[in-house]
């Protein structure tokens, strides 16, 4: 089994599968594993073997790299929110700094 340091692939597998309208049972049958295996992979309780990982990518029609690098809609939303808050904090700090000079 591959030991994954980055759990991004976990979110991506589930998100891509769901976006394609594929149930865990359909997915498991298509790649030749038990439904419980898919559940454990998608919840991070189990890492897929290299063979399973390649089967997952092939069935979902993405590359293995995509499983690691694609961002889910939730991740994109979180990044936008973080950037929004960072900009507001920078603005606030600069406003406070500017007022010190008056």
N, C-alpha and C positions, 0 to 999 in steps of 0.2 A: 504494500500500500504506500501511496505517496503521502508524506506528511506535509500538510499545507500550512504555511506561516500566515498567509493572507486569506481571510475568509470571504473575500469579495466574490470568489467563484460560487460560493454557496448561495448568495443572494441572486447571482446571475442565472444559475441553473434554474432555480424556482421561478424567477421572473420571466425568463424566456419561455419556459415550459407553459406557464400560465397564459402568457401573451398569445401563444400559439394554440391555446384552447385544448391542451393535452392533459389528461388526468395522470396522477401518479401511477395508476394501474396500467393505463395504456403505455405510458413511458417505460415502465418497468418491463412489460411484455415485449416491447419493441427492441429493447437493448439486452434482453435476456437476463434480467436480475429480478429479485423479489421486490414487491412493492415496499416492503419494510426497508429494503436497502436504499431505495430512493428517498424515503422518509428520513432515514438516518443521515444520508448525505446532505439533504436540504436543510436539516436542522443542525448540522455541524457535529453530530454525534459520531459520525464515521467518515473517514476519508475514502474516496474512491480509489480503486486500483488504477494503474495506468491504462489497462485495457478498458475498464469501465469509463474512465474519463474520456478516452478517445471515442468510445461508442456514444457517449452522451453528446459530445461535440458534433459528431457525424449526424446523429439523429436530429439534433436541433439546427443543423445546417449552419454552424458557426465553427470557428477555429478554436483550438484549446486556448490560444492566446486571448481570444475574445472573451472566453469564460472568466478570465482574470481581469481584463482591462475594461470591459463594457461597464457603463454606469447605469444603475437602475434609475427610474424616475424619482424614487425617494432619495437616492444619493444626490442627484442633481438638485433637487429641491433643497436638501439640507445644505449643500454647498452654496447655493444662492442665498439662503437665509444667513449663513455664516458670513458671507461677503457683505450682505446688507448691514449686519450688526457691526462688522469691522469698520465699514465706511462711516457709520453713525458715531462710533466711538472715536475714530480719528477726527471727525468733524467737531465733536464735543471737546476733545482735548485741545485741538487747535484754537477753538473759540475761547476756552479758558486761558490758554497761553496768551492769546492776543489781548485779553482783558487785563492781564497782569501788566501789560506795557502801557496802560492808560492811567 
